[in-house]
Amino acid sequence: MVNALSLLIGWIADKLLGDPAWLPHPVVAFGKAIAWGEKLLNRGRFRRWNGGFLAVMLIFLTFTATWGLLYGLQRAFSLQQSPIIVEAILIFYCLAGTTLCREVRMVFEAADHSLEAGRRQVARIVGRDTSQLSDQEIRKAALETLAENLSDGVVAPLFWLLVGGVPGMMTYKMVNTLDSMIGYRTERYREFGTVAARIDDVANWIPARLTALLMVLIGQWMTIKSKRSTVNRKPSAIKLFRFVWKYGPQHASPNSGWPEAALAGILNCRFGGPHVYFGEVIEKPYIGDHERKLKADDMKTAIRVNQLVEVVMVATLLAIFYIA
């Protein structure tokens, strides 16, 4: 069981530091390993098998290496449990809530300055081609990514921290990195990344729906507490749950649609539509039917929802770890 203090320190570190470019990050090493394996194995007749082998081996190595590190340090220093500071550092590396909120805010500020500035800024956080995006497509892409990252970068890592401890949390980051690099339905990755994408689907199935549930509850709490008209116009909880239930399953991904639908419902807007990845147009279903201009107030509301969901998740796990 993870020490509650480890989680608290790791979370506070993420709030204070985010993801500074000067700090070495395990996900960078994950990415290099995946890129090396993809270059070596993504060829020939058995691409799906090759990609599956790469994904399973990297996932296994991540879990065993993290477990071995923590267990070895525990034995070396004759501790009753894993060293708190090492756990805290690894938890810090696995959380990505602060950085993306900051990046999304910068996208809206850049888009307010100029179209080209907005395109350059949003390209930092999305995998699609941004060179032809309109002003509203830039803002939509940023908010879609924010909603998806709440699940992938906050709720899912914390969920797997609860299920599998720090090794489980680190392993989830490898699973998610594999999907973000080779889990596309393009000609290059369609076969090779199939297994990685399916593993990611399984790993995110519960967290994505938990994220949507928390977003709806937080959104309704904000509706009750806030006096701002941009929030007070949001639908009731029942209507919002129905909206998420309707549009969540329509996304091309079995998981990404749930948090995106929750945010679209909270903001009363529409996400989705065709995107360009690696020169190929990928059709994605629309989420919602109210096409309207997205403004800075929408960004602020979305970030507030993300932050509150994160607080609820962390507080819940702290209580569980402390009691246990």
Disulfide bonds with the S-S distance in Angstrom:
none
